């Protein structure tokens, strides 16, 4: 007798996040964790109930990282059998509007989309390949970060390029869709009237973006063709004049690969501060450069609040989520400061207490802090597809 479970995997460039969920009506978290620094001094971190685990491991590649995670899970849950494995996939292009069973045809399409997300997609594919080899009988499910934004009006997806490029897939896609989908569901549960209205969600973390929703559906997002656009991030530039690329290539002599590496890994908070991509480190530092990085981060968020509110035709709620959004009282306070013109009035005591609602009772727009759970969204999708289609 075995207990069917769903395994969730989120493969990054040097990490593999994993979760194990019981296949109840609402998937129940059993264990979560990640293998960090794949290919180097790898380390396993996990939470199983109240127990926290941290130890050095050997993980030369993503397959090795998955083996490490599975060794832990099999030792702790010997009766568990993975009926489904859900994968976070960054880019689903224009075609995938929801979770999909992974078939050879789907894998071919994911590989074709790799140039659209060169930093993320190849690692997502490696995670799928490793899991398929480990669980050949399980249902493999792809959950796309772009799918939630396929409800955009066409005008919010277009660039001012010749139409042939739009037809080839050069358009705004938006990302962090699993997070936004989860927040939309939570608002429907805890604040249905707000869910029906005009909501801006700020997913602030090492990767950062914002999404404007009406009725829980994405209308506009700060991220565009790639996960590089929009807000400044831990190591990514965010919005930047395309002419900077021409200058760096023509005048500084950088290759395209060097420009990509600069924009993705040496910019953002790290680049401006010269110190760290971790907001906690920057807040504690107090150096002029760290303060400038925080100032720029806040400025861009405030600017996007105004732009998204215009796209929505007003604002009923602003929701903070993600590692920074859920934990940085300073960033939330500075974003909301002086925003009474748009109906935001922050309650500093509630903000300091990390309350769910951090606006005053008289604030026309409600300000909330709602933790996200992308892994749970993946588990839900895997279970739903398993229930609908069964195992391969």
VOMARVEX-492941 format. One record per residue (C-alpha): chain; x, y, z. Coordinates in steps of 0.5 Angstrom, whole numbers. Example, Ala and Ser with C-alpha at 12.3 -4.5 7.8 and 13.67 -1.06 7.14 Angstrom:
   chain      xx      yy      zz
       A      25      -9      16
       A      27      -2      14
END
This chain:
   chain      xx      yy      zz
       A       0       0       0
       A       3       7      -2
       A       1      14      -1
       A       0      18      -7
       A       3      25      -7
       A       5      31     -12
       A      12      33     -12
       A      13      40     -14
       A      20      43     -18
       A      22      50     -19
       A      29      49     -23
       A      33      56     -23
       A      40      57     -26
       A      44      54     -19
       A      38      52     -15
       A      32      47     -15
       A      26      48     -10
       A      22      42      -9
       A      16      41      -5
       A      12      35      -3
       A       4      35      -2
       A      -1      30       0
       A      -6      29      -6
       A     -12      32      -1
       A     -18      36      -4
       A     -13      42      -3
       A      -6      39      -3
       A      -3      39       4
       A       4      41       4
       A       9      35       7
       A      16      38       6
       A      19      44       2
       A      26      45       1
       A      32      47      -4
       A      38      45      -6
       A      43      51      -7
       A      49      53     -11
       A      48      47     -16
       A      55      45     -19
       A      59      48     -13
       A      59      48      -6
       A      52      45      -6
       A      47      46       0
       A      41      42       2
       A      35      46       6
       A      29      43       8
       A      23      44      12
       A      19      38      14
       A      13      40      19
       A      17      44      25
       A      24      41      23
       A      29      45      19
       A      34      41      16
       A      41      44      13
       A      47      40      10
       A      52      41       5
       A      51      36      -1
       A      54      34      -7
       A      50      36     -13
       A      54      37     -20
       A      48      38     -24
       A      40      39     -23
       A      40      31     -24
       A      44      31     -18
       A      40      36     -14
       A      34      32     -15
       A      37      26     -13
       A      39      29      -7
       A      32      32      -5
       A      29      25      -7
       A      34      21      -2
       A      32      26       3
       A      24      25       2
       A      25      17       1
       A      28      16       7
       A      23      20      11
       A      17      18       7
       A      18      11       4
       A      11      10       3
       A      10      16      -1
       A       9      15      -9
       A       9      21     -14
       A       3      20     -18
       A       5      27     -21
       A      11      32     -22
       A       9      39     -23
       A      14      44     -26
       A      15      51     -26
       A      16      53     -33
       A      18      61     -34
       A      16      61     -41
       A      10      58     -45
       A      10      63     -51
       A       3      65     -53
       A       0      58     -54
       A       0      56     -47
       A      -6      59     -43
       A      -6      54     -37
       A      -2      48     -34
       A       0      42     -39
       A       1      35     -39
       A       9      34     -41
       A       9      30     -48
       A      15      30     -53
       A      11      35     -57
       A      11      40     -51
       A      18      39     -49
       A      20      41     -57
       A      16      47     -56
       A      19      49     -49
       A      26      48     -53
       A      24      53     -58
       A      22      58     -53
       A      29      58     -50
       A      31      64     -53
       A      25      68     -50
       A      28      66     -43
       A      35      64     -44
       A      37      65     -37
       A      31      61     -34
       A      28      56     -39
       A      34      51     -40
       A      34      50     -33
       A      27      49     -33
       A      28      44     -38
       A      34      40     -35
       A      29      39     -28
       A      24      36     -33
       A      28      31     -36
       A      31      29     -29
       A      24      28     -26
       A      22      24     -32
       A      28      20     -32
       A      27      19     -24
       A      19      18     -25
       A      17      15     -31
       A      10      13     -29
       A       8      20     -26
       A       4      25     -30
       A       9      31     -31
       A       6      37     -31
       A       8      44     -34
       A       6      50     -30
       A       8      57     -34
       A       9      64     -31
       A       7      67     -37
       A       0      64     -37
       A      -4      68     -32
       A      -2      74     -37
       A      -5      71     -43
       A     -12      75     -41
       A      -8      82     -43
       A     -12      86     -48
       A      -7      86     -55
       A      -5      93     -54
       A      -2      91     -47
       A       2      86     -51
       A       5      90     -57
       A      11      93     -58
       A      11      99     -64
       A      15      94     -69
       A      13      92     -75
       A       7      87     -75
       A      11      81     -77
       A      15      81     -71
       A       9      80     -66
       A       7      74     -71
       A      14      71     -69
       A      12      72     -62
       A      16      78     -60
       A      11      81     -55
       A      10      83     -48
       A       9      76     -44
       A       9      78     -37
       A      12      73     -31
       A      11      71     -24
       A       4      69     -26
       A       4      63     -21
       A       5      68     -16
       A       0      73     -19
       A      -5      67     -20
       A      -5      65     -12
       A      -6      72     -10
       A     -12      73     -14
       A     -15      66     -11
       A     -13      69      -4
       A     -16      75      -5
       A     -23      72      -8
       A     -23      68      -1
       A     -21      73       4
       A     -23      80       0
       A     -28      78      -5
       A     -30      85      -6
       A     -23      87      -7
       A     -22      81     -12
       A     -28      84     -16
       A     -24      91     -17
       A     -18      94     -19
       A     -12      91     -16
       A      -4      92     -17
       A       0      87     -14
       A       7      88     -13
       A      11      82     -13
       A      18      84     -10
       A      24      79      -9
       A      30      78     -12
       A      26      78     -18
       A      21      83     -18
       A      15      85     -22
       A       8      88     -21
       A       1      86     -24
       A      -5      90     -25
       A     -12      86     -25
       A     -19      87     -26
       A     -24      82     -23
       A     -18      77     -21
       A     -15      77     -29
       A      -9      80     -31
       A      -9      87     -35
       A      -2      89     -35
       A       5      87     -32
       A      11      91     -32
       A      15      85     -35
       A      15      84     -42
       A      18      80     -47
       A      23      77     -42
       A      24      77     -35
       A      29      83     -35
       A      24      89     -36
       A      20      93     -31
       A      23      94     -24
       A      30      94     -22
       A      31      87     -19
       A      37      84     -15
       A      42      83     -20
       A      37      85     -26
       A      37      92     -29
       A      29      92     -30
       A      27      97     -36
       A      33     100     -39
       A      33     104     -46
       A      35     100     -52
       A      40     105     -54
       A      44     103     -48
       A      46      96     -51
       A      48      99     -58
       A      53     104     -54
       A      56      98     -50
       A      57      94     -56
       A      59     100     -61
       A      63     104     -56
       A      65     100     -50
       A      67      94     -54
       A      62      89     -51
       A      60      83     -54
       A      52      81     -54
       A      53      75     -49
       A      57      80     -45
       A      52      85     -45
       A      47      80     -43
       A      51      78     -37
       A      52      85     -35
       A      44      86     -35
       A      42      80     -32
       A      47      78     -27
       A      51      85     -25
       A      46      90     -25
       A      40      92     -21
       A      41      93     -13
       A      48      89     -14
       A      50      94     -19
       A      48     101     -16
       A      50      99      -9
       A      56      95     -11
       A      55      91      -5
       A      49      86      -5
       A      43      84      -8
       A      40      83      -2
       A      35      88       1
       A      36      86       8
       A      44      87       7
       A      42      94       4
       A      37      96       9
       A      43      95      15
       A      48      98      11
       A      47     105      11
       A      52     107       6
       A      50     112       1
       A      51     107      -5
       A      46     102      -1
       A      41     108       0
       A      41     110      -7
       A      40     103      -9
       A      34     103      -5
       A      32     110      -7
       A      32     107     -14
       A      28     101     -13
       A      22     105      -9
       A      22     110     -14
       A      21     105     -20
       A      15     102     -16
       A      12     108     -15
       A      12     110     -22
       A       9     103     -24
       A       4     104     -19
       A       1     110     -23
       A       2     107     -29
       A      -2     101     -28
       A      -7     105     -24
       A      -8     109     -31
       A      -9     102     -34
       A     -14     100     -29
       A     -18     106     -29
       A     -17     107     -22
       A     -14     103     -16
       A     -18      99     -10
       A     -12      96      -7
       A      -5      95      -7
       A      -2      88      -5
       A       5      87      -3
       A       8      80      -4
       A      14      76      -5
       A      20      76       0
       A      21      84       0
       A      14      85       0
       A      12      81       5
       A      18      82      10
       A      21      89       9
       A      17      94      13
       A      21     100      10
       A      20      99       3
       A      12      98       4
       A      13     105       8
       A      17     109       3
       A      12     106      -3
       A       6     108       0
       A       9     115       3
       A       5     121       0
       A       1     117      -4
       A      -6     120      -2
       A      -7     123      -9
       A      -9     116     -11
       A     -13     114      -5
       A      -7     110      -1
       A      -6     112       7
       A      -1     107      11
       A      -2     106      18
       A       5     105      20
       A       3     101      27
       A       0      96      22
       A       6      96      17
       A      11      95      23
       A       7      89      26
       A       6      86      19
       A      -1      86      19
       A      -5      83      13
       A      -8      90      12
       A      -3      96      13
       A      -8     102      11
       A     -12     106      15
       A     -19     105      16
       A     -21     111      12
       A     -16     109       6
       A     -20     109       0
       A     -15     104      -3
       A     -14      98       1
       A      -6      96       2
       A      -5      89       4
       A       1      84       5
       A      -1      77       3
       A       4      72       3
       A       5      68      -4
       A       6      60      -5
       A       8      59     -12
       A       9      51     -10
       A       2      50      -8
       A       0      53     -14
       A       4      48     -18
       A       1      42     -13
       A      -6      45     -15
       A      -5      44     -22
       A      -2      38     -22
       A      -7      35     -18
       A     -13      38     -22
       A     -10      35     -29
       A      -9      28     -25
       A     -16      28     -23
       A     -18      30     -30
       A     -14      26     -34
       A     -11      20     -30
       A      -4      18     -30
       A       0      17     -37
END
